[in-house]
């Protein structure tokens, strides 16, 4: 049964995906970020147009948190440490 699963997995990889011919790849390039707990969020194209980088997204969200806190003083919105 285990051999069947292994063969099945091998068959799913297309022949055009020849990783031996790929150049420039660096193993573990993003491992440090991964260990820091990076969160990735996919923005819709229209939203992404308004924000050129992660800094502007964070600034806008922090402003939104402040506005929400002022509008609903009884609601606690927990802020995380700013980088």
mmCIF file of the N, C-alpha and C atoms, coordinates in Angstrom:
data_MODEL
# 
_entry.id   MODEL 
# 
loop_
_atom_site.group_PDB 
_atom_site.id 
_atom_site.type_symbol 
_atom_site.label_atom_id 
_atom_site.label_alt_id 
_atom_site.label_comp_id 
_atom_site.label_asym_id 
_atom_site.label_entity_id 
_atom_site.label_seq_id 
_atom_site.pdbx_PDB_ins_code 
_atom_site.Cartn_x 
_atom_site.Cartn_y 
_atom_site.Cartn_z 
_atom_site.occupancy 
_atom_site.B_iso_or_equiv 
_atom_site.pdbx_formal_charge 
_atom_site.auth_seq_id 
_atom_site.auth_comp_id 
_atom_site.auth_asym_id 
_atom_site.auth_atom_id 
_atom_site.pdbx_PDB_model_num 
ATOM 1   N N  . UNK A 1 1  ? 0.824   -1.196 0.000   1.00 0.00 ? 1  UNK A N  1 
ATOM 2   C CA . UNK A 1 1  ? 0.000   0.000  0.000   1.00 0.00 ? 1  UNK A CA 1 
ATOM 3   C C  . UNK A 1 1  ? 0.861   1.249  0.000   1.00 0.00 ? 1  UNK A C  1 
ATOM 4   N N  . UNK A 1 2  ? 1.922   1.259  0.823   1.00 0.00 ? 2  UNK A N  1 
ATOM 5   C CA . UNK A 1 2  ? 2.794   2.420  0.907   1.00 0.00 ? 2  UNK A CA 1 
ATOM 6   C C  . UNK A 1 2  ? 3.457   2.695  -0.439  1.00 0.00 ? 2  UNK A C  1 
ATOM 7   N N  . UNK A 1 3  ? 3.853   1.638  -1.133  1.00 0.00 ? 3  UNK A N  1 
ATOM 8   C CA . UNK A 1 3  ? 4.497   1.795  -2.438  1.00 0.00 ? 3  UNK A CA 1 
ATOM 9   C C  . UNK A 1 3  ? 3.525   2.436  -3.439  1.00 0.00 ? 3  UNK A C  1 
ATOM 10  N N  . UNK A 1 4  ? 2.240   2.064  -3.354  1.00 0.00 ? 4  UNK A N  1 
ATOM 11  C CA . UNK A 1 4  ? 1.232   2.647  -4.243  1.00 0.00 ? 4  UNK A CA 1 
ATOM 12  C C  . UNK A 1 4  ? 1.159   4.163  -4.045  1.00 0.00 ? 4  UNK A C  1 
ATOM 13  N N  . UNK A 1 5  ? 1.176   4.597  -2.798  1.00 0.00 ? 5  UNK A N  1 
ATOM 14  C CA . UNK A 1 5  ? 1.092   6.025  -2.484  1.00 0.00 ? 5  UNK A CA 1 
ATOM 15  C C  . UNK A 1 5  ? 2.324   6.745  -3.023  1.00 0.00 ? 5  UNK A C  1 
ATOM 16  N N  . UNK A 1 6  ? 3.511   6.172  -2.843  1.00 0.00 ? 6  UNK A N  1 
ATOM 17  C CA . UNK A 1 6  ? 4.739   6.792  -3.336  1.00 0.00 ? 6  UNK A CA 1 
ATOM 18  C C  . UNK A 1 6  ? 4.700   6.938  -4.849  1.00 0.00 ? 6  UNK A C  1 
ATOM 19  N N  . UNK A 1 7  ? 4.252   5.906  -5.564  1.00 0.00 ? 7  UNK A N  1 
ATOM 20  C CA . UNK A 1 7  ? 4.161   5.962  -7.024  1.00 0.00 ? 7  UNK A CA 1 
ATOM 21  C C  . UNK A 1 7  ? 3.135   7.000  -7.460  1.00 0.00 ? 7  UNK A C  1 
ATOM 22  N N  . UNK A 1 8  ? 2.041   7.085  -6.729  1.00 0.00 ? 8  UNK A N  1 
ATOM 23  C CA . UNK A 1 8  ? 1.007   8.062  -7.029  1.00 0.00 ? 8  UNK A CA 1 
ATOM 24  C C  . UNK A 1 8  ? 1.560   9.480  -6.916  1.00 0.00 ? 8  UNK A C  1 
ATOM 25  N N  . UNK A 1 9  ? 2.343   9.742  -5.882  1.00 0.00 ? 9  UNK A N  1 
ATOM 26  C CA . UNK A 1 9  ? 2.926   11.058 -5.669  1.00 0.00 ? 9  UNK A CA 1 
ATOM 27  C C  . UNK A 1 9  ? 3.912   11.380 -6.789  1.00 0.00 ? 9  UNK A C  1 
ATOM 28  N N  . UNK A 1 10 ? 4.706   10.437 -7.193  1.00 0.00 ? 10 UNK A N  1 
ATOM 29  C CA . UNK A 1 10 ? 5.677   10.659 -8.261  1.00 0.00 ? 10 UNK A CA 1 
ATOM 30  C C  . UNK A 1 10 ? 4.980   11.021 -9.564  1.00 0.00 ? 10 UNK A C  1 
ATOM 31  N N  . UNK A 1 11 ? 3.844   10.408 -9.829  1.00 0.00 ? 11 UNK A N  1 
ATOM 32  C CA . UNK A 1 11 ? 3.132   10.644 -11.076 1.00 0.00 ? 11 UNK A CA 1 
ATOM 33  C C  . UNK A 1 11 ? 2.535   12.050 -11.143 1.00 0.00 ? 11 UNK A C  1 
ATOM 34  N N  . UNK A 1 12 ? 2.317   12.687 -10.006 1.00 0.00 ? 12 UNK A N  1 
ATOM 35  C CA . UNK A 1 12 ? 1.708   14.010 -10.002 1.00 0.00 ? 12 UNK A CA 1 
ATOM 36  C C  . UNK A 1 12 ? 2.666   15.114 -10.434 1.00 0.00 ? 12 UNK A C  1 
ATOM 37  N N  . UNK A 1 13 ? 3.964   14.881 -10.336 1.00 0.00 ? 13 UNK A N  1 
ATOM 38  C CA . UNK A 1 13 ? 4.936   15.899 -10.706 1.00 0.00 ? 13 UNK A CA 1 
ATOM 39  C C  . UNK A 1 13 ? 5.104   15.908 -12.221 1.00 0.00 ? 13 UNK A C  1 
ATOM 40  N N  . UNK A 1 14 ? 4.858   17.033 -12.812 1.00 0.00 ? 14 UNK A N  1 
ATOM 41  C CA . UNK A 1 14 ? 4.967   17.142 -14.275 1.00 0.00 ? 14 UNK A CA 1 
ATOM 42  C C  . UNK A 1 14 ? 6.418   17.101 -14.725 1.00 0.00 ? 14 UNK A C  1 
ATOM 43  N N  . UNK A 1 15 ? 6.628   16.608 -15.897 1.00 0.00 ? 15 UNK A N  1 
ATOM 44  C CA . UNK A 1 15 ? 7.991   16.463 -16.410 1.00 0.00 ? 15 UNK A CA 1 
ATOM 45  C C  . UNK A 1 15 ? 8.670   17.813 -16.628 1.00 0.00 ? 15 UNK A C  1 
ATOM 46  N N  . UNK A 1 16 ? 7.914   18.881 -16.874 1.00 0.00 ? 16 UNK A N  1 
ATOM 47  C CA . UNK A 1 16 ? 8.529   20.198 -17.092 1.00 0.00 ? 16 UNK A CA 1 
ATOM 48  C C  . UNK A 1 16 ? 9.088   20.806 -15.804 1.00 0.00 ? 16 UNK A C  1 
ATOM 49  N N  . UNK A 1 17 ? 8.766   20.207 -14.653 1.00 0.00 ? 17 UNK A N  1 
ATOM 50  C CA . UNK A 1 17 ? 9.313   20.676 -13.394 1.00 0.00 ? 17 UNK A CA 1 
ATOM 51  C C  . UNK A 1 17 ? 10.624  19.955 -13.092 1.00 0.00 ? 17 UNK A C  1 
ATOM 52  N N  . UNK A 1 18 ? 11.648  20.303 -13.812 1.00 0.00 ? 18 UNK A N  1 
ATOM 53  C CA . UNK A 1 18 ? 12.957  19.680 -13.608 1.00 0.00 ? 18 UNK A CA 1 
ATOM 54  C C  . UNK A 1 18 ? 13.769  20.577 -12.685 1.00 0.00 ? 18 UNK A C  1 
ATOM 55  N N  . UNK A 1 19 ? 13.727  20.288 -11.410 1.00 0.00 ? 19 UNK A N  1 
ATOM 56  C CA . UNK A 1 19 ? 14.386  21.125 -10.423 1.00 0.00 ? 19 UNK A CA 1 
ATOM 57  C C  . UNK A 1 19 ? 15.907  21.053 -10.509 1.00 0.00 ? 19 UNK A C  1 
ATOM 58  N N  . UNK A 1 20 ? 16.428  20.017 -11.132 1.00 0.00 ? 20 UNK A N  1 
ATOM 59  C CA . UNK A 1 20 ? 17.884  19.885 -11.280 1.00 0.00 ? 20 UNK A CA 1 
ATOM 60  C C  . UNK A 1 20 ? 18.438  20.985 -12.186 1.00 0.00 ? 20 UNK A C  1 
ATOM 61  N N  . UNK A 1 21 ? 17.618  21.498 -13.085 1.00 0.00 ? 21 UNK A N  1 
ATOM 62  C CA . UNK A 1 21 ? 18.084  22.529 -14.016 1.00 0.00 ? 21 UNK A CA 1 
ATOM 63  C C  . UNK A 1 21 ? 17.831  23.945 -13.501 1.00 0.00 ? 21 UNK A C  1 
ATOM 64  N N  . UNK A 1 22 ? 17.167  24.067 -12.391 1.00 0.00 ? 22 UNK A N  1 
ATOM 65  C CA . UNK A 1 22 ? 16.896  25.396 -11.842 1.00 0.00 ? 22 UNK A CA 1 
ATOM 66  C C  . UNK A 1 22 ? 18.161  25.963 -11.216 1.00 0.00 ? 22 UNK A C  1 
ATOM 67  N N  . UNK A 1 23 ? 18.416  27.229 -11.485 1.00 0.00 ? 23 UNK A N  1 
ATOM 68  C CA . UNK A 1 23 ? 19.606  27.879 -10.953 1.00 0.00 ? 23 UNK A CA 1 
ATOM 69  C C  . UNK A 1 23 ? 19.208  29.025 -10.034 1.00 0.00 ? 23 UNK A C  1 
ATOM 70  N N  . UNK A 1 24 ? 20.082  29.342 -9.114  1.00 0.00 ? 24 UNK A N  1 
ATOM 71  C CA . UNK A 1 24 ? 19.875  30.510 -8.276  1.00 0.00 ? 24 UNK A CA 1 
ATOM 72  C C  . UNK A 1 24 ? 19.057  30.280 -7.028  1.00 0.00 ? 24 UNK A C  1 
ATOM 73  N N  . UNK A 1 25 ? 18.550  29.085 -6.849  1.00 0.00 ? 25 UNK A N  1 
ATOM 74  C CA . UNK A 1 25 ? 17.777  28.802 -5.650  1.00 0.00 ? 25 UNK A CA 1 
ATOM 75  C C  . UNK A 1 25 ? 18.693  28.688 -4.442  1.00 0.00 ? 25 UNK A C  1 
ATOM 76  N N  . UNK A 1 26 ? 18.238  29.222 -3.343  1.00 0.00 ? 26 UNK A N  1 
ATOM 77  C CA . UNK A 1 26 ? 19.020  29.178 -2.113  1.00 0.00 ? 26 UNK A CA 1 
ATOM 78  C C  . UNK A 1 26 ? 18.195  28.450 -1.064  1.00 0.00 ? 26 UNK A C  1 
ATOM 79  N N  . UNK A 1 27 ? 18.712  27.325 -0.609  1.00 0.00 ? 27 UNK A N  1 
ATOM 80  C CA . UNK A 1 27 ? 17.995  26.537 0.389   1.00 0.00 ? 27 UNK A CA 1 
ATOM 81  C C  . UNK A 1 27 ? 17.933  27.320 1.708   1.00 0.00 ? 27 UNK A C  1 
ATOM 82  N N  . UNK A 1 28 ? 16.728  27.392 2.271   1.00 0.00 ? 28 UNK A N  1 
ATOM 83  C CA . UNK A 1 28 ? 16.541  28.047 3.561   1.00 0.00 ? 28 UNK A CA 1 
ATOM 84  C C  . UNK A 1 28 ? 16.600  29.561 3.511   1.00 0.00 ? 28 UNK A C  1 
ATOM 85  N N  . UNK A 1 29 ? 16.389  30.150 2.338   1.00 0.00 ? 29 UNK A N  1 
ATOM 86  C CA . UNK A 1 29 ? 16.499  31.591 2.164   1.00 0.00 ? 29 UNK A CA 1 
ATOM 87  C C  . UNK A 1 29 ? 15.581  32.374 3.117   1.00 0.00 ? 29 UNK A C  1 
ATOM 88  N N  . UNK A 1 30 ? 14.403  31.863 3.377   1.00 0.00 ? 30 UNK A N  1 
ATOM 89  C CA . UNK A 1 30 ? 13.426  32.580 4.195   1.00 0.00 ? 30 UNK A CA 1 
ATOM 90  C C  . UNK A 1 30 ? 13.183  31.922 5.552   1.00 0.00 ? 30 UNK A C  1 
ATOM 91  N N  . UNK A 1 31 ? 14.053  31.016 5.953   1.00 0.00 ? 31 UNK A N  1 
ATOM 92  C CA . UNK A 1 31 ? 13.824  30.278 7.197   1.00 0.00 ? 31 UNK A CA 1 
ATOM 93  C C  . UNK A 1 31 ? 13.814  31.190 8.422   1.00 0.00 ? 31 UNK A C  1 
ATOM 94  N N  . UNK A 1 32 ? 14.642  32.233 8.427   1.00 0.00 ? 32 UNK A N  1 
ATOM 95  C CA . UNK A 1 32 ? 14.677  33.145 9.571   1.00 0.00 ? 32 UNK A CA 1 
ATOM 96  C C  . UNK A 1 32 ? 13.340  33.862 9.720   1.00 0.00 ? 32 UNK A C  1 
ATOM 97  N N  . UNK A 1 33 ? 12.786  34.339 8.609   1.00 0.00 ? 33 UNK A N  1 
ATOM 98  C CA . UNK A 1 33 ? 11.474  34.990 8.657   1.00 0.00 ? 33 UNK A CA 1 
ATOM 99  C C  . UNK A 1 33 ? 10.405  34.013 9.138   1.00 0.00 ? 33 UNK A C  1 
ATOM 100 N N  . UNK A 1 34 ? 10.503  32.779 8.669   1.00 0.00 ? 34 UNK A N  1 
ATOM 101 C CA . UNK A 1 34 ? 9.529   31.765 9.066   1.00 0.00 ? 34 UNK A CA 1 
ATOM 102 C C  . UNK A 1 34 ? 9.558   31.565 10.575  1.00 0.00 ? 34 UNK A C  1 
ATOM 103 N N  . UNK A 1 35 ? 10.743  31.486 11.139  1.00 0.00 ? 35 UNK A N  1 
ATOM 104 C CA . UNK A 1 35 ? 10.871  31.277 12.571  1.00 0.00 ? 35 UNK A CA 1 
ATOM 105 C C  . UNK A 1 35 ? 10.412  32.501 13.372  1.00 0.00 ? 35 UNK A C  1 
ATOM 106 N N  . UNK A 1 36 ? 10.406  33.665 12.779  1.00 0.00 ? 36 UNK A N  1 
ATOM 107 C CA . UNK A 1 36 ? 9.927   34.873 13.456  1.00 0.00 ? 36 UNK A CA 1 
ATOM 108 C C  . UNK A 1 36 ? 8.402   34.937 13.479  1.00 0.00 ? 36 UNK A C  1 
ATOM 109 N N  . UNK A 1 37 ? 7.769   34.064 12.725  1.00 0.00 ? 37 UNK A N  1 
ATOM 110 C CA . UNK A 1 37 ? 6.309   34.019 12.727  1.00 0.00 ? 37 UNK A CA 1 
ATOM 111 C C  . UNK A 1 37 ? 5.682   35.002 11.775  1.00 0.00 ? 37 UNK A C  1 
ATOM 112 N N  . UNK A 1 38 ? 6.206   35.106 10.593  1.00 0.00 ? 38 UNK A N  1 
ATOM 113 C CA . UNK A 1 38 ? 5.667   36.021 9.595   1.00 0.00 ? 38 UNK A CA 1 
ATOM 114 C C  . UNK A 1 38 ? 4.246   35.620 9.217   1.00 0.00 ? 38 UNK A C  1 
ATOM 115 N N  . UNK A 1 39 ? 3.352   36.593 9.155   1.00 0.00 ? 39 UNK A N  1 
ATOM 116 C CA . UNK A 1 39 ? 1.992   36.364 8.690   1.00 0.00 ? 39 UNK A CA 1 
ATOM 117 C C  . UNK A 1 39 ? 1.880   36.904 7.275   1.00 0.00 ? 39 UNK A C  1 
ATOM 118 N N  . UNK A 1 40 ? 1.353   36.100 6.402   1.00 0.00 ? 40 UNK A N  1 
ATOM 119 C CA . UNK A 1 40 ? 1.136   36.538 5.031   1.00 0.00 ? 40 UNK A CA 1 
ATOM 120 C C  . UNK A 1 40 ? -0.354  36.678 4.802   1.00 0.00 ? 40 UNK A C  1 
ATOM 121 N N  . UNK A 1 41 ? -0.728  37.767 4.150   1.00 0.00 ? 41 UNK A N  1 
ATOM 122 C CA . UNK A 1 41 ? -2.122  38.022 3.840   1.00 0.00 ? 41 UNK A CA 1 
ATOM 123 C C  . UNK A 1 41 ? -2.211  38.389 2.373   1.00 0.00 ? 41 UNK A C  1 
ATOM 124 N N  . UNK A 1 42 ? -3.119  37.764 1.660   1.00 0.00 ? 42 UNK A N  1 
ATOM 125 C CA . UNK A 1 42 ? -3.312  38.056 0.248   1.00 0.00 ? 42 UNK A CA 1 
ATOM 126 C C  . UNK A 1 42 ? -4.337  39.170 0.108   1.00 0.00 ? 42 UNK A C  1 
ATOM 127 N N  . UNK A 1 43 ? -3.908  40.280 -0.485  1.00 0.00 ? 43 UNK A N  1 
ATOM 128 C CA . UNK A 1 43 ? -4.805  41.413 -0.698  1.00 0.00 ? 43 UNK A CA 1 
ATOM 129 C C  . UNK A 1 43 ? -5.434  41.305 -2.076  1.00 0.00 ? 43 UNK A C  1 
ATOM 130 N N  . UNK A 1 44 ? -6.680  41.724 -2.179  1.00 0.00 ? 44 UNK A N  1 
ATOM 131 C CA . UNK A 1 44 ? -7.307  41.804 -3.489  1.00 0.00 ? 44 UNK A CA 1 
ATOM 132 C C  . UNK A 1 44 ? -6.595  42.884 -4.292  1.00 0.00 ? 44 UNK A C  1 
ATOM 133 N N  . UNK A 1 45 ? -6.573  42.763 -5.613  1.00 0.00 ? 45 UNK A N  1 
ATOM 134 C CA . UNK A 1 45 ? -5.819  43.706 -6.451  1.00 0.00 ? 45 UNK A CA 1 
ATOM 135 C C  . UNK A 1 45 ? -6.166  45.172 -6.216  1.00 0.00 ? 45 UNK A C  1 
ATOM 136 N N  . UNK A 1 46 ? -7.457  45.481 -6.031  1.00 0.00 ? 46 UNK A N  1 
ATOM 137 C CA . UNK A 1 46 ? -7.832  46.878 -5.821  1.00 0.00 ? 46 UNK A CA 1 
ATOM 138 C C  . UNK A 1 46 ? -7.307  47.410 -4.494  1.00 0.00 ? 46 UNK A C  1 
ATOM 139 N N  . UNK A 1 47 ? -7.243  46.570 -3.481  1.00 0.00 ? 47 UNK A N  1 
ATOM 140 C CA . UNK A 1 47 ? -6.707  46.975 -2.182  1.00 0.00 ? 47 UNK A CA 1 
ATOM 141 C C  . UNK A 1 47 ? -5.190  47.107 -2.275  1.00 0.00 ? 47 UNK A C  1 
ATOM 142 N N  . UNK A 1 48 ? -4.552  46.175 -2.932  1.00 0.00 ? 48 UNK A N  1 
ATOM 143 C CA . UNK A 1 48 ? -3.092  46.191 -3.074  1.00 0.00 ? 48 UNK A CA 1 
ATOM 144 C C  . UNK A 1 48 ? -2.615  47.450 -3.796  1.00 0.00 ? 48 UNK A C  1 
ATOM 145 N N  . UNK A 1 49 ? -3.413  47.978 -4.707  1.00 0.00 ? 49 UNK A N  1 
ATOM 146 C CA . UNK A 1 49 ? -3.038  49.211 -5.414  1.00 0.00 ? 49 UNK A CA 1 
ATOM 147 C C  . UNK A 1 49 ? -2.892  50.385 -4.454  1.00 0.00 ? 49 UNK A C  1 
ATOM 148 N N  . UNK A 1 50 ? -3.666  50.385 -3.392  1.00 0.00 ? 50 UNK A N  1 
ATOM 149 C CA . UNK A 1 50 ? -3.644  51.497 -2.448  1.00 0.00 ? 50 UNK A CA 1 
ATOM 150 C C  . UNK A 1 50 ? -2.464  51.426 -1.486  1.00 0.00 ? 50 UNK A C  1 
ATOM 151 N N  . UNK A 1 51 ? -1.836  50.264 -1.377  1.00 0.00 ? 51 UNK A N  1 
ATOM 152 C CA . UNK A 1 51 ? -0.754  50.067 -0.416  1.00 0.00 ? 51 UNK A CA 1 
ATOM 153 C C  . UNK A 1 51 ? 0.502   49.559 -1.119  1.00 0.00 ? 51 UNK A C  1 
ATOM 154 N N  . UNK A 1 52 ? 1.509   50.412 -1.270  1.00 0.00 ? 52 UNK A N  1 
ATOM 155 C CA . UNK A 1 52 ? 2.714   50.002 -1.996  1.00 0.00 ? 52 UNK A CA 1 
ATOM 156 C C  . UNK A 1 52 ? 3.612   49.040 -1.232  1.00 0.00 ? 52 UNK A C  1 
ATOM 157 N N  . UNK A 1 53 ? 3.458   48.953 0.102   1.00 0.00 ? 53 UNK A N  1 
ATOM 158 C CA . UNK A 1 53 ? 4.334   48.056 0.871   1.00 0.00 ? 53 UNK A CA 1 
ATOM 159 C C  . UNK A 1 53 ? 3.683   47.705 2.210   1.00 0.00 ? 53 UNK A C  1 
ATOM 160 N N  . UNK A 1 54 ? 4.353   46.838 2.951   1.00 0.00 ? 54 UNK A N  1 
ATOM 161 C CA . UNK A 1 54 ? 3.800   46.377 4.224   1.00 0.00 ? 54 UNK A CA 1 
ATOM 162 C C  . UNK A 1 54 ? 3.711   47.490 5.268   1.00 0.00 ? 54 UNK A C  1 
ATOM 163 N N  . UNK A 1 55 ? 4.607   48.451 5.204   1.00 0.00 ? 55 UNK A N  1 
ATOM 164 C CA . UNK A 1 55 ? 4.592   49.543 6.174   1.00 0.00 ? 55 UNK A CA 1 
ATOM 165 C C  . UNK A 1 55 ? 3.294   50.350 6.073   1.00 0.00 ? 55 UNK A C  1 
ATOM 166 N N  . UNK A 1 56 ? 2.867   50.654 4.864   1.00 0.00 ? 56 UNK A N  1 
ATOM 167 C CA . UNK A 1 56 ? 1.637   51.436 4.687   1.00 0.00 ? 56 UNK A CA 1 
ATOM 168 C C  . UNK A 1 56 ? 0.405   50.639 5.105   1.00 0.00 ? 56 UNK A C  1 
ATOM 169 N N  . UNK A 1 57 ? 0.413   49.333 4.885   1.00 0.00 ? 57 UNK A N  1 
ATOM 170 C CA . UNK A 1 57 ? -0.706  48.495 5.332   1.00 0.00 ? 57 UNK A CA 1 
ATOM 171 C C  . UNK A 1 57 ? -0.784  48.528 6.853   1.00 0.00 ? 57 UNK A C  1 
ATOM 172 N N  . UNK A 1 58 ? 0.357   48.357 7.513   1.00 0.00 ? 58 UNK A N  1 
ATOM 173 C CA . UNK A 1 58 ? 0.380   48.373 8.973   1.00 0.00 ? 58 UNK A CA 1 
ATOM 174 C C  . UNK A 1 58 ? -0.065  49.716 9.536   1.00 0.00 ? 58 UNK A C  1 
ATOM 175 N N  . UNK A 1 59 ? 0.386   50.808 8.927   1.00 0.00 ? 59 UNK A N  1 
ATOM 176 C CA . UNK A 1 59 ? -0.023  52.138 9.386   1.00 0.00 ? 59 UNK A CA 1 
ATOM 177 C C  . UNK A 1 59 ? -1.527  52.319 9.267   1.00 0.00 ? 59 UNK A C  1 
ATOM 178 N N  . UNK A 1 60 ? -2.096  51.888 8.148   1.00 0.00 ? 60 UNK A N  1 
ATOM 179 C CA . UNK A 1 60 ? -3.538  52.023 7.941   1.00 0.00 ? 60 UNK A CA 1 
ATOM 180 C C  . UNK A 1 60 ? -4.321  51.176 8.943   1.00 0.00 ? 60 UNK A C  1 
ATOM 181 N N  . UNK A 1 61 ? -3.852  49.972 9.194   1.00 0.00 ? 61 UNK A N  1 
ATOM 182 C CA . UNK A 1 61 ? -4.552  49.116 10.149  1.00 0.00 ? 61 UNK A CA 1 
ATOM 183 C C  . UNK A 1 61 ? -4.449  49.651 11.573  1.00 0.00 ? 61 UNK A C  1 
ATOM 184 N N  . UNK A 1 62 ? -3.301  50.212 11.931  1.00 0.00 ? 62 UNK A N  1 
ATOM 185 C CA . UNK A 1 62 ? -3.163  50.809 13.262  1.00 0.00 ? 62 UNK A CA 1 
ATOM 186 C C  . UNK A 1 62 ? -4.105  52.000 13.427  1.00 0.00 ? 62 UNK A C  1 
ATOM 187 N N  . UNK A 1 63 ? -4.235  52.795 12.374  1.00 0.00 ? 63 UNK A N  1 
ATOM 188 C CA . UNK A 1 63 ? -5.168  53.920 12.407  1.00 0.00 ? 63 UNK A CA 1 
ATOM 189 C C  . UNK A 1 63 ? -6.604  53.414 12.558  1.00 0.00 ? 63 UNK A C  1 
ATOM 190 N N  . UNK A 1 64 ? -6.933  52.369 11.858  1.00 0.00 ? 64 UNK A N  1 
ATOM 191 C CA . UNK A 1 64 ? -8.269  51.782 11.961  1.00 0.00 ? 64 UNK A CA 1 
ATOM 192 C C  . UNK A 1 64 ? -8.525  51.266 13.372  1.00 0.00 ? 64 UNK A C  1 
ATOM 193 N N  . UNK A 1 65 ? -7.524  50.671 13.998  1.00 0.00 ? 65 UNK A N  1 
ATOM 194 C CA . UNK A 1 65 ? -7.659  50.209 15.384  1.00 0.00 ? 65 UNK A CA 1 
ATOM 195 C C  . UNK A 1 65 ? -7.944  51.392 16.309  1.00 0.00 ? 65 UNK A C  1 
ATOM 196 N N  . UNK A 1 66 ? -7.220  52.482 16.120  1.00 0.00 ? 66 UNK A N  1 
ATOM 197 C CA . UNK A 1 66 ? -7.430  53.671 16.955  1.00 0.00 ? 66 UNK A CA 1 
ATOM 198 C C  . UNK A 1 66 ? -8.842  54.225 16.784  1.00 0.00 ? 66 UNK A C  1 
ATOM 199 N N  . UNK A 1 67 ? -9.304  54.292 15.546  1.00 0.00 ? 67 UNK A N  1 
ATOM 200 C CA . UNK A 1 67 ? -10.655 54.798 15.279  1.00 0.00 ? 67 UNK A CA 1 
ATOM 201 C C  . UNK A 1 67 ? -11.684 53.881 15.929  1.00 0.00 ? 67 UNK A C  1 
ATOM 202 N N  . UNK A 1 68 ? -11.498 52.587 15.809  1.00 0.00 ? 68 UNK A N  1 
ATOM 203 C CA . UNK A 1 68 ? -12.439 51.628 16.401  1.00 0.00 ? 68 UNK A CA 1 
ATOM 204 C C  . UNK A 1 68 ? -12.469 51.762 17.913  1.00 0.00 ? 68 UNK A C  1 
ATOM 205 N N  . UNK A 1 69 ? -11.318 51.982 18.521  1.00 0.00 ? 69 UNK A N  1 
ATOM 206 C CA . UNK A 1 69 ? -11.262 52.139 19.972  1.00 0.00 ? 69 UNK A CA 1 
ATOM 207 C C  . UNK A 1 69 ? -11.990 53.399 20.422  1.00 0.00 ? 69 UNK A C  1 
ATOM 208 N N  . UNK A 1 70 ? -11.893 54.458 19.646  1.00 0.00 ? 70 UNK A N  1 
ATOM 209 C CA . UNK A 1 70 ? -12.583 55.705 20.010  1.00 0.00 ? 70 UNK A CA 1 
ATOM 210 C C  . UNK A 1 70 ? -14.093 55.590 19.834  1.00 0.00 ? 70 UNK A C  1 
ATOM 211 N N  . UNK A 1 71 ? -14.513 54.832 18.836  1.00 0.00 ? 71 UNK A N  1 
ATOM 212 C CA . UNK A 1 71 ? -15.939 54.682 18.551  1.00 0.00 ? 71 UNK A CA 1 
ATOM 213 C C  . UNK A 1 71 ? -16.629 53.775 19.557  1.00 0.00 ? 71 UNK A C  1 
ATOM 214 N N  . UNK A 1 72 ? -15.908 52.776 20.052  1.00 0.00 ? 72 UNK A N  1 
ATOM 215 C CA . UNK A 1 72 ? -16.486 51.811 20.979  1.00 0.00 ? 72 UNK A CA 1 
ATOM 216 C C  . UNK A 1 72 ? -15.569 51.688 22.196  1.00 0.00 ? 72 UNK A C  1 
ATOM 217 N N  . UNK A 1 73 ? -15.666 52.613 23.121  1.00 0.00 ? 73 UNK A N  1 
ATOM 218 C CA . UNK A 1 73 ? -14.757 52.613 24.271  1.00 0.00 ? 73 UNK A CA 1 
ATOM 219 C C  . UNK A 1 73 ? -14.884 51.384 25.156  1.00 0.00 ? 73 UNK A C  1 
ATOM 220 N N  . UNK A 1 74 ? -16.017 50.685 25.115  1.00 0.00 ? 74 UNK A N  1 
ATOM 221 C CA . UNK A 1 74 ? -16.199 49.496 25.945  1.00 0.00 ? 74 UNK A CA 1 
ATOM 222 C C  . UNK A 1 74 ? -15.573 48.249 25.319  1.00 0.00 ? 74 UNK A C  1 
ATOM 223 N N  . UNK A 1 75 ? -15.195 48.335 24.061  1.00 0.00 ? 75 UNK A N  1 
ATOM 224 C CA . UNK A 1 75 ? -14.603 47.199 23.361  1.00 0.00 ? 75 UNK A CA 1 
ATOM 225 C C  . UNK A 1 75 ? -13.088 47.289 23.465  1.00 0.00 ? 75 UNK A C  1 
ATOM 226 N N  . UNK A 1 76 ? -12.474 46.219 23.877  1.00 0.00 ? 76 UNK A N  1 
ATOM 227 C CA . UNK A 1 76 ? -11.023 46.192 24.005  1.00 0.00 ? 76 UNK A CA 1 
ATOM 228 C C  . UNK A 1 76 ? -10.443 45.607 22.735  1.00 0.00 ? 76 UNK A C  1 
ATOM 229 N N  . UNK A 1 77 ? -9.571  46.369 22.095  1.00 0.00 ? 77 UNK A N  1 
ATOM 230 C CA . UNK A 1 77 ? -8.839  45.898 20.929  1.00 0.00 ? 77 UNK A CA 1 
ATOM 231 C C  . UNK A 1 77 ? -7.389  45.795 21.342  1.00 0.00 ? 77 UNK A C  1 
ATOM 232 N N  . UNK A 1 78 ? -6.872  44.573 21.343  1.00 0.00 ? 78 UNK A N  1 
ATOM 233 C CA . UNK A 1 78 ? -5.505  44.363 21.818  1.00 0.00 ? 78 UNK A CA 1 
ATOM 234 C C  . UNK A 1 78 ? -4.526  44.719 20.722  1.00 0.00 ? 78 UNK A C  1 
ATOM 235 N N  . UNK A 1 79 ? -3.587  45.612 21.043  1.00 0.00 ? 79 UNK A N  1 
ATOM 236 C CA . UNK A 1 79 ? -2.535  45.994 20.096  1.00 0.00 ? 79 UNK A CA 1 
ATOM 237 C C  . UNK A 1 79 ? -1.306  45.159 20.378  1.00 0.00 ? 79 UNK A C  1 
ATOM 238 N N  . UNK A 1 80 ? -0.597  44.808 19.305  1.00 0.00 ? 80 UNK A N  1 
ATOM 239 C CA . UNK A 1 80 ? 0.650   44.087 19.455  1.00 0.00 ? 80 UNK A CA 1 
ATOM 240 C C  . UNK A 1 80 ? 1.801   45.080 19.403  1.00 0.00 ? 80 UNK A C  1 
ATOM 241 N N  . UNK A 1 81 ? 2.951   44.648 19.808  1.00 0.00 ? 81 UNK A N  1 
ATOM 242 C CA . UNK A 1 81 ? 4.143   45.500 19.828  1.00 0.00 ? 81 UNK A CA 1 
ATOM 243 C C  . UNK A 1 81 ? 4.497   45.930 18.414  1.00 0.00 ? 81 UNK A C  1 
ATOM 244 N N  . UNK A 1 82 ? 4.721   47.217 18.198  1.00 0.00 ? 82 UNK A N  1 
ATOM 245 C CA . UNK A 1 82 ? 5.101   47.733 16.884  1.00 0.00 ? 82 UNK A CA 1 
ATOM 246 C C  . UNK A 1 82 ? 6.561   47.450 16.636  1.00 0.00 ? 82 UNK A C  1 
ATOM 247 N N  . UNK A 1 83 ? 6.873   47.161 15.375  1.00 0.00 ? 83 UNK A N  1 
ATOM 248 C CA . UNK A 1 83 ? 8.271   46.905 14.997  1.00 0.00 ? 83 UNK A CA 1 
ATOM 249 C C  . UNK A 1 83 ? 8.944   48.168 14.591  1.00 0.00 ? 83 UNK A C  1 
# 
